[in-house]
Amino acid sequence: MAVFHRHPISEGQSGLANNGGSVHTPSMTLKSAALLALIGTILVTALLVWDLIFNILNVLQGLVPAVVLIRSLIYAFGAYSVAAFFFVFHKRQA
């Protein structure tokens, strides 16, 4: 059986560092995080559109069934939607 001991904390103390504001320096702002997410999403979107093009060509040649196009189209559209969101989000940041 584990025994837990509580350390008494006097009134007015929270047990945290007094100068907590200076412990961390923000190196990434919301705007730069949105830009990084936008760049990553554009790369993923390009990859999924490339996959969609190859799936279209393979369906036209009869190598894969046409149902593969639905999945590939949904993935490409979803990635494009997220990229458009991050583009607008990045532009709206002050």
Buried (B, 14 or more C-beta within 10 A) or exposed (E): EEEEEEEEEEEEEEEEEEEEEEEEEEEEEEBEBBBEBBEEBBEBBEEBBEBBEEBBEBBEEEEBEEEBBEEBBEBBBEBBEBBEBBBEBBEEEE
